[in-house]
Amino acid sequence: MTIYHFTGIKGSGMSSLAQILFDSGEQVQGSDVETYYFTEKPLRDRNITILKFDPDNIKPGLTVIAGNAFSDDHPEIVRAKEIGVEVIRYHKFLGDYIKKYTSIAITGAHGKTSTTGLMSHVIGGYKPTSFLIGDGTGSGKQNATFFVMEACEYRRHFLAYQPDYAVMTNIDFDHPDYFANIDDVYSAFQQLALQVKKAIIACGDDDYLQKIQANVPVVYYGFDAQNDFAARNIVKTTEGTSFEVYVRNEFYSTFTIPMFGDHNVLNSLAVIALSHYEEIPAELVQERLSTYSGVKRRFTETKIGNNVLVDDYAHHPTEIRATIQSARQKYPDRELIAIFQPHTFSRTEAFLQDFADSLSQADAVYLCDIFSSAREQSGNLTIVDLKNLIDGSEVLQLDHVEILNKHNNSVFLFMGAGDVHKFQDAFEDLLKN
């Protein structure tokens, strides 16, 4: 029996896949840097061995699954090729693995992780379901019927998949270090559409998704009445959101979700549409929607005294707007404080004014230095360029988080895809002491 060795096991997709294989009865180990990442907790909970990167980790009898963040000249990958050990790239392995199931690939510029979590929770209440979420959460059921997975468009990695279903939440320009423009992003989604085997569930409110051509049915959902699945009569409260769903203009059912913001209505509609296509009863869908508790780093709340601290992965202007809208719905009478750490210099430069406009919807704005990534260590601008576009904003330093203390009975939105959590951790310590 082969042992699967994950080179870069702490990567969000890699960690999830390692958990799935382990849960499914396979032997799993991996290697990575020693720095702690939140994605390693579920690995350690399963007692999966995590080693330091070292070519001596690679021995005959292993199958190496290589993370996409590491090039072919990584010492472990070089050693594997020297001794004839098979090396499979993460997305290629996953593309082959999902063929055993009814696969549901969830993709889009925004909303992938939240929708994958929601879809796997709802469908999992109907039949055994394995799932891979991009927040580092994975679960493998040995008798699974469905496989729900987050499929990322970055570097067109999702073209390694030929899923039964694709859910497309939106098409927006992101990853400016790879995609040339929005049309380049669209072309990647169009290419994926031609690889889908059963149906595409797409947001019809998105102009680009309206243009998708496919060899399978394209089922549209959204707020617009023209959609196949349309949400109407939406009622927003501080407890959640309820809405009626019309299927091709005929009333289908009323749904209530314990979530906030328009984007969560859309994510739920995607799940409702796919469930309807798979003939899952509306009552079961509603029951599962009402018990959904969310995924990591998506409006994750911590309450200390009369303050609410929210951890959110929002790292694009569209996502920042959605997070602020959710907070306004849930906490209409509170001051909203945005603490934002931009992720990558190229994204910050490409969306500089958009970031300023979206963050300005908060009541106060604090900015953390730009988080550089492994693939991009420096850029042409600094956080001050963004600060200069937002009236009254301030740059937040890790050793001076006490500046946030001037806000009380407030909602603090810590947003970003880097290590913004260290600012939240420091502020939490301050509030507790």
N, C-alpha and C positions, 0 to 999 in steps of 0.2 A: 504494500500500500504506500503510495507516494506521500511525502510530506510537502505541503505547500509552504514555500518561504516567500514572504512579502518583503521586497526591498522598498522601504518607505511605508511601513505599516501604519504610521500615524496619520497619513493623508486621509482626508475625510471620506473619500470613496473607498480607499484601500482598507481602512479600519472596518467600514461597514461590510465589505466583501469578505474579509477575514472572519468576521463574526458569523456571517451566513454559512460559510464552508464549515466552520467549527460546529455550529448548531446542527448542521446536516450530517455530522459524524466523521468529517475529514480531520486529518492531522494538520495542524496549522502552527506556524511560528513566523517571526518577522524581525526586521531590524530597522533602526532609524537613529536620528540624533537623540542626545540625552535630554534635551529640553522638554519640559512637560507640556503636553497639548491635551485639551479636554477630550479629544478623540480617543485617547488611550485608556480612559477609565473603563469603558465596556470591555476592552481587551483584557485588562487586569482582573476585572470581575469574573472573567471566564478562565483565569489562570493561563492565558495564552502567553507563551514565551516571547519577550521583546528583548532583542540583543542590540548592542551598539553596531553601527555600520563597520564591517570588517570582512575583507575577502575570504578570511578563514571560516566565515559562517557557511560558505558554499561548499557542499560535499556531494558526492555521487548519490543518486536516489532522490534528490529534491526536484521539485518543479518550482522555478522561480517566477513569481508574478511581480513585474516591475512597475513601480509607480510612474506616472507620466511626467512627474516633476524631475526625473533623473534621466540623464542622457546615457547613451550606450557606452560612454567612457567611465561610468561609475565603477569603482573597483570591484564591487560584487558582481556586476553584470559582466565585466571583463573576465573575472575568474570563472563564472559559470560557462562562458563560451569556450574558455581554454580547456575545461575538463569535460565538455560535452553535455552539460546540464541544460535542459530545455528552459528558455526564457520566453515568457509570454507577457506582452503589455497588458495592463489593467483592462483597458476598454475592449481589447481583442478577446481576452479571456471571458469577460462578461457577455460579449456578443454571442459567443458559443454557448455559454452556460444557460442563458435564458431560453434557448430553443426547447428545453424540456417542459416549459410551462406555457400557460396563457400569459403572455408578457404585456405589461402596460408601461410604456416609457413616457415619463412626464418631463416636458421640456418647455422652454420659454426664457425670455430675458429675466423675468421676475416671477416669483411665486412657485418656482419648481419645488423647493424643499417643503414649504407649507402644504402644497397640494399633494406631494408624494406621501407625506405623513398622514394627511386626512384620508386619501384614497386607500392606503394600506389598512388604516383603522376601520374604515367602513366595509371594504371588501372582505377584510379578515373576519368580520362578523358573519359572513355568508359561507365562505369556504376557506380552508387553510391557505394562508398567503405568506410567502416570503417577501421581504422588502429590503431595499437598499436606499437609505436617505442620505443626502449629501451633508448632513450635520454630524456624520460619524456614527449613525445608528443603523444597525443591520440585524435582521432576524431570519434564520433559515428554518422552515418547517419541513420535516422529513417527508410528509405526505402532501406537500403544497400543490394546489391547483394553479394559483395565480402567482406571478412574480411582478411586483410593482417596483419601479426603479426611477431614480432621478437621472436624467440624461442631459449632460451639459454640452452646449454648443461650442464651447471654447476650443479652438484649433480643430473644429469639426469632429471632435471625438465621438459624438453621437452617431456618426455615419458608420461606426462599427456595429451598430445594432439594426436588426430587422424585426421590430416588435410586431405583435399582433395588433396592438392599439398604440396610438400616440396621442397624448393630450398636449395641445399647444396653447399655453396661457397667453402669450403675447410675443411680438417681435419688436425689439427696441435696440438701439445702438449701444453696445457695451463692449468691453475688451478691445479698446482702441489700439492696444499693442499688437493685436492680431488682425481684427477685421478692419477693412479700409473705410467702410461706411455702412449705412443701414441696408443698402441694396446687396452688399456682400453678405450681411447677416441673413437677409431674406433668401439668398441663393442657397445657403446652407440648410435652412428649414425646408425649402422646396425639394432639395435633394433627399432629405430624410423622408419627406412625404411620399416619395415614390418607392420607399423601402417598406412601408407599412402594409401589413397583410390583411387586417380585418376592417378597421375604421379609424378615422381621425376625429377626435373631439377637440374643436378649436373655438377660441373666443371670437365670436362674430363682430364684437365691437371694435376689433383691431383691424385697421384698414389693410395692413399687409397680409394678415391671415385670410382675409376675404379673397385674396388673389391666389391662394394655394391651389395647385392642381394635383390630383391624386388618382390612382387606379382603384381606390376604395371609397366608400361613402365618406363625406366630410359633414359631420354633425356640428352645428354652431350653437353656442350658448352665449348669453349676455343679458344686458339691460334692454337693448333695442328690441322692440316688438317683432321685428323681422326674423329674429333668431329662432331656430328649431326649439330651443329651450330658453324661455325668457323669464326673468324674475320681475314680478310686478308687486305693487302695494307693499313696498318695503317699510318696515317699522323698526326704527333704531332706538334702543334704550341703553341705560347704563348697565344692563344685565346681558345684553346681546342683541341679536338681530333676527327678525322673522320676515318671511317673504312668501308670496305665492309663486308657484312655478306653472307656467303654461307650456304645453308641448304642442307645437305647431298651432298655436292660438286656442287650444282647448285646455281648460283647467285640469291640472294633474294632481297637485297636492300642496299643502302649506308646510313649510319647513322652518324650524327655529334653531339657530346656532348660538353657542355661548361665545361668540367671537364678534369683533368690531371692525368697522371699515368696509368700504365697497369691495376691496380686493378679496376679503374673506367670503363675501357673497358670491363673487365670481369663482373662486376656488371651489366652493361648495357646489355651485352649478355644474362645474366640470365633473365632479364626482357623481352627482345626481344623474347627469346625462349618460355617463358610462354605465352606471348601475342599471338604468332603464334599458340600455342596449343589451345588457347581460341578464335582463329580466329578474333583477333583484327587487323584492317588494319595497314599496315606498315606506312602509311602516318600519322595516328593518333599517333602511337608510336613515330615517329620522332618529331612531333609537341610537344608532352608532354616532351620528353627528352630534347628538346631545351629550355624549360621554367623551368627546374628544378633548384631550388636555394639551395639545400643541406639541411642537418640536423644539429642540434646543435653539437658543439664540433667536427666537422669533417672538417678540413681545413677552419675554420672560420676566416676571415681576418679582421683586423683593421689597417687602414693606418693613421700614424701620421707623418707629415712632409714627409721626403723621406724614412721613415722606414715602413716596413710591419710587423705587429705582427700577428702570426697565432696561433689560439687555436685549439689543436687537441688531441683527446682521446687516441692516440697511446700509448699502454702500454706493447707491446710485440715486440720483435725484428723484426718480419715480418712486423708489422704495422709501426714501425719507418722507415724501409727501404722504404715502400710505400709512407709515408709522405715526406721524403726527395726527392724521385724520382719525386713526383708531384711538389714540390717546384723548383727543377732543371728545369723541363719542362716549368713552368710558368715564372720563373725568372732566365734565364740562365746566366745572367751577374752579378747577385748579390751574395754577401757573405751570406752563410747560417749559422745561429747560432742556435744550438740545445740547448734548456733548458729542461732538462728531470728530472722528478720526478718518480722514480720507485714506483710501486704499489704492496704492500705486500712483506714481507721478503722471503717467500717461492719461489715466482716467481723470485725475484731478484737473489736468490741463484741458482735456477735451470738453469737460462739463463745468468749467469754472463758474460761469454765470448761472447755469442751471442749479448748481449746488447752492450758490448764494440765494437764489430765488426760493428754493424749497426750504432751506433752513430758516429763512426769514419768517416762515409761518409759525415758528415757535415764539414764545414770549421773551426768551433770552437764549443766546447762543455762545457756547464755548468751543474752541477748536483745538484739537491736539495735532502735533506734528504729523506730517504725511507718513504713512506706514509704507516702507519700501518692501518689495517682495524679493524672493530668491532670484527672480528673472529680471529685476529692475531695481538697481540700488540707488539711483539718483535721477534728477530731472532738471527742467529749466525753471522751476518755480518753487516757492516755499509756502508754508501755511499763511504767511503774512499777505500773500496775493489774494487768498480767499477772504481773510479777515477784512481787508480793505474794501470788499464789496458788500459787507454785511454791517449795517449801522449798529453800533453799540456792542459788537461781538468782541470777545477777548480770547487770547491764546492761553490755554490751560497747561500748566506744568505739573508733572507728577508729584513734585515735592511741595506744591502749593494748592492742593485740592481744597484747602479750607476756604478758598474764595467762594466755593459753592454754598457755604454755610449762610450766606446772606439771603438765600431763598429758603423759605420754610413752608410746610404744608403744600409741597410742590411735587410734580412728577418729573423725574430726571430721566431723559431718554439717552442712554449711552449707545451710540450707533457707529457701526463700522465693521469691516471684515478682517481687520488686523488684530492688534492686541489691546483694543480699547478697554477690555475687561480690567486691565491693571489700574486704570483710573477709577473704575467703579469699585474695585476691591479696596483701593486706598480711601475712597470716600466712605464706603461702608464701615471700615475700621474707625474712621473719624467719628461717624455718627454713633457707633456702638460705644465708643469710649468717652 
